[in-house]
């Protein structure tokens, strides 16, 4: 979302903790231990705009007069609306976005640590539509390329799905459920973006290579971590060994 689109919105703060439906809460700048500075969530903006928003929040440029950033406390309340085209409201919104006690949307609320959440109906609608489109695309891939070997490879890549002795329909049903949870992974698989990773995972699944202390081996031949193993098979120096692995995998898959 562009800054212009963001500043054109109105959002609402809603209490997660019931007691804050009747009392105010506070948001404060967050201390960055790396930069050793207090941050208000406006640091991505041009300096002039930062200054305008901090001034709207009541922060004084004069260290001897007015409120300084490390002293800033902004009250917030249940059902409070923030018009992001208004500098003060946008400043409060930015503070909320960097405070760990404020959830960025209803979908990520953790009742154990969040006191409020930002209710942005339009943003959540866009996110829901995007998610459904991804789910649809993933599902279409599965339907259009529904052969048993491909589905088994996909399930091995996704992990946590037993593929032995399952029919095509049983595997499709399992993958459709996964399309609701992680459609991007399924899309990446069918678009051929993870072929080397799939190759390593299939080699392990079929018992051709082994894992010892988190590292892959072919017998005594060290291949390394998953990423190191991918680099290993891409190295032209290992072509003869990789061809051997591929042949053994084809034999196992029958």
C-alpha positions as CSV (number, residue, x, y, z in Angstrom):
1,X,0.0,0.0,0.0
2,X,1.3,3.4,-0.9
3,X,1.7,6.2,1.6
4,X,-1.0,8.2,-0.1
5,X,-3.4,5.2,0.1
6,X,-2.5,4.7,3.8
7,X,-3.0,8.4,4.7
8,X,-6.4,8.3,3.0
9,X,-7.8,5.7,5.4
10,X,-9.7,5.8,8.7
11,X,-9.1,3.0,11.1
12,X,-10.5,2.1,14.6
13,X,-8.9,0.9,17.8
14,X,-10.8,-1.9,19.5
15,X,-10.0,-3.3,23.0
16,X,-8.8,-6.9,23.3
17,X,-8.6,-6.9,27.0
18,X,-12.1,-6.3,28.4
19,X,-11.0,-3.8,31.1
20,X,-9.9,-1.4,28.4
21,X,-13.4,-1.1,27.1
22,X,-14.0,1.1,30.1
23,X,-10.6,2.8,30.6
24,X,-7.9,4.3,28.5
25,X,-4.6,2.7,27.6
26,X,-1.4,4.3,26.6
27,X,1.1,4.0,23.7
28,X,4.6,5.1,24.0
29,X,7.7,5.3,21.8
30,X,9.7,2.1,21.6
31,X,13.4,2.1,22.5
32,X,15.7,0.6,19.8
33,X,18.7,-0.9,21.6
34,X,20.7,-0.9,18.3
35,X,20.3,2.7,17.4
36,X,19.9,3.7,21.1
37,X,17.0,5.9,20.2
38,X,13.3,6.0,20.9
39,X,11.2,5.3,17.8
40,X,7.6,6.4,17.1
41,X,7.0,4.4,13.9
42,X,7.5,7.4,11.6
43,X,11.2,6.8,10.9
44,X,10.4,5.7,7.4
45,X,9.0,9.1,6.5
46,X,11.0,12.1,5.2
47,X,12.5,14.2,8.0
48,X,10.2,17.2,7.4
49,X,7.1,15.0,7.6
50,X,8.4,13.3,10.7
51,X,8.8,16.6,12.3
52,X,5.2,17.6,11.5
53,X,3.8,14.4,12.9
54,X,5.9,14.5,16.1
55,X,4.9,18.2,16.6
56,X,1.2,17.2,16.2
57,X,1.8,14.6,18.9
58,X,3.1,17.3,21.2
59,X,6.8,16.5,21.0
60,X,8.9,19.6,21.4
61,X,12.1,20.3,19.3
62,X,13.5,22.3,22.3
63,X,14.9,19.9,24.9
64,X,14.4,22.5,27.6
65,X,10.7,23.0,26.8
66,X,7.7,20.7,26.2
67,X,7.6,16.9,26.0
68,X,10.5,15.0,24.6
69,X,10.1,11.7,22.8
70,X,11.2,9.5,25.7
71,X,8.5,11.2,27.8
72,X,5.7,10.8,25.3
73,X,2.5,8.9,26.4
74,X,-0.5,9.0,24.2
75,X,-3.9,7.8,25.6
76,X,-6.0,5.5,23.4
77,X,-9.5,4.2,24.0
78,X,-11.9,1.5,22.8
79,X,-13.7,2.4,19.5
80,X,-11.4,5.4,19.0
81,X,-11.3,6.3,15.3
82,X,-8.1,7.5,13.6
83,X,-8.3,9.6,10.5
84,X,-4.9,9.0,9.0
85,X,-5.0,12.1,6.9
86,X,-4.7,14.1,10.2
87,X,-1.1,14.3,11.4
88,X,-2.0,13.7,15.1
89,X,-4.1,10.6,14.3
90,X,-1.5,9.3,11.9
91,X,1.1,9.7,14.6
92,X,-1.0,7.7,17.0
93,X,-1.5,5.0,14.3
94,X,2.3,4.8,13.8
95,X,2.9,4.5,17.5
96,X,0.3,1.7,17.6
97,X,2.0,-0.1,14.8
98,X,5.3,-0.4,16.7
99,X,3.9,-1.2,20.1
100,X,3.8,-4.9,21.0
101,X,0.6,-4.5,23.0
102,X,-1.3,-3.4,19.9
103,X,-2.2,-6.1,17.3
104,X,-2.0,-4.9,13.7
105,X,-5.2,-6.6,12.8
106,X,-7.9,-8.9,14.3
107,X,-6.3,-11.9,12.6
108,X,-3.1,-11.7,14.7
109,X,-4.6,-10.9,18.1
110,X,-3.0,-12.7,21.0
111,X,-5.2,-12.2,24.0
112,X,-2.3,-12.9,26.4
113,X,-0.3,-9.9,25.2
114,X,-2.4,-7.5,23.1
115,X,-4.5,-4.9,24.8
116,X,-6.0,-3.4,21.6
117,X,-6.0,-4.2,17.9
118,X,-6.2,-2.0,14.8
119,X,-9.5,-2.5,13.0
120,X,-8.8,-1.8,9.4
121,X,-11.8,-3.2,7.5
122,X,-10.5,-2.3,4.0
123,X,-7.0,-3.7,4.6
124,X,-8.4,-6.9,6.0
125,X,-10.8,-7.2,3.1
126,X,-7.9,-6.8,0.6
127,X,-5.9,-9.4,2.5
128,X,-8.8,-11.9,2.6
129,X,-9.3,-11.5,-1.2
130,X,-5.6,-11.9,-1.9
131,X,-5.6,-15.1,0.3
132,X,-8.6,-16.5,-1.5
133,X,-7.0,-15.8,-4.9
134,X,-3.9,-17.7,-3.8
135,X,-6.0,-20.6,-2.5
136,X,-7.9,-20.7,-5.8
137,X,-4.6,-20.7,-7.8
138,X,-3.1,-23.4,-5.7
139,X,-6.3,-25.5,-6.0
140,X,-6.3,-25.1,-9.8
141,X,-2.7,-26.3,-10.0
142,X,-3.7,-29.4,-8.1
143,X,-6.7,-30.1,-10.2
144,X,-5.0,-29.5,-13.5
145,X,-1.9,-31.5,-12.7
146,X,-3.5,-34.2,-10.6
147,X,-1.3,-37.3,-11.1
148,X,-0.3,-39.5,-8.3
149,X,3.5,-39.2,-8.5
150,X,3.3,-35.4,-8.6
151,X,1.0,-35.2,-5.6
152,X,3.3,-37.5,-3.6
153,X,6.2,-35.3,-4.4
154,X,4.1,-32.2,-3.3
155,X,3.2,-33.9,-0.1
156,X,6.8,-34.8,0.7
157,X,7.7,-31.2,0.0
158,X,5.0,-29.8,2.3
159,X,5.9,-32.3,5.0
160,X,3.7,-33.8,7.7
161,X,1.6,-35.7,5.2
162,X,1.9,-39.5,5.0
163,X,1.8,-40.5,1.3
164,X,2.2,-44.3,1.5
165,X,-0.7,-46.4,0.4
166,X,-3.0,-43.4,-0.3
167,X,-5.1,-43.1,-3.4
168,X,-5.1,-40.1,-5.8
169,X,-8.4,-38.9,-4.2
170,X,-7.1,-39.2,-0.7
171,X,-4.0,-37.3,-1.5
172,X,-6.0,-34.6,-3.3
173,X,-8.2,-34.2,-0.3
174,X,-5.2,-33.7,2.0
175,X,-3.6,-31.2,-0.4
176,X,-6.8,-29.2,-0.8
177,X,-6.8,-28.7,3.0
178,X,-3.2,-27.5,2.8
179,X,-4.1,-25.1,0.0
180,X,-6.2,-23.2,2.6
181,X,-3.2,-22.9,5.0
182,X,-0.2,-22.5,2.8
183,X,-1.2,-21.8,-0.9
184,X,2.1,-20.0,-1.6
185,X,4.1,-23.2,-0.9
186,X,1.9,-25.2,-3.3
187,X,2.2,-22.5,-6.0
188,X,6.0,-22.4,-5.7
189,X,6.1,-26.2,-6.1
190,X,4.0,-26.2,-9.3
191,X,5.8,-23.2,-10.7
192,X,9.1,-25.1,-10.4
193,X,10.7,-22.8,-8.0
194,X,11.7,-25.4,-5.4
195,X,12.7,-28.4,-7.6
196,X,16.1,-28.8,-6.0
197,X,14.7,-28.7,-2.5
198,X,12.1,-31.3,-3.5
199,X,14.8,-33.5,-4.9
200,X,16.7,-33.5,-1.6
201,X,13.6,-34.1,0.5
202,X,12.5,-37.0,-1.8
203,X,16.0,-38.6,-1.6
204,X,15.6,-38.5,2.2
205,X,12.0,-39.6,2.2
206,X,12.8,-42.7,0.1
207,X,15.8,-43.6,2.3
208,X,18.5,-42.8,-0.3
209,X,20.2,-40.3,1.8
210,X,20.3,-40.0,5.6
211,X,20.3,-37.2,8.2
212,X,22.8,-37.2,11.0
213,X,22.9,-34.3,13.5
214,X,20.9,-32.2,11.1
215,X,23.2,-32.8,8.1
216,X,22.5,-34.9,5.0
217,X,24.8,-37.8,4.0
218,X,24.8,-40.4,1.2
219,X,26.4,-43.1,3.2
220,X,29.7,-41.5,4.1
221,X,29.5,-38.7,1.5
222,X,28.8,-35.5,3.3
223,X,26.2,-33.2,1.7
224,X,25.5,-30.8,4.5
225,X,22.4,-28.9,5.7
226,X,19.4,-28.7,3.4
227,X,20.7,-25.5,1.8
228,X,24.2,-26.9,1.6
229,X,22.8,-30.0,0.0
230,X,21.0,-27.9,-2.6
231,X,24.3,-26.1,-3.3
232,X,26.0,-29.5,-3.5
233,X,23.7,-30.9,-6.3
234,X,24.0,-27.6,-8.2
235,X,27.8,-27.8,-8.2
236,X,29.0,-29.2,-11.6
237,X,31.8,-31.0,-9.8
238,X,29.3,-33.3,-8.2
239,X,27.4,-34.1,-11.5
240,X,28.3,-37.9,-11.5
241,X,27.1,-38.3,-7.9
242,X,23.9,-36.3,-8.5
243,X,23.1,-38.5,-11.6
244,X,23.6,-41.5,-9.4
245,X,21.2,-40.1,-6.8
246,X,18.7,-39.3,-9.5
247,X,18.8,-42.8,-10.9
248,X,18.4,-44.4,-7.4
249,X,15.4,-42.1,-6.8
250,X,13.7,-43.1,-10.0
251,X,14.2,-46.8,-9.1
252,X,12.7,-46.2,-5.6
253,X,9.7,-44.3,-7.0
254,X,9.1,-47.2,-9.4
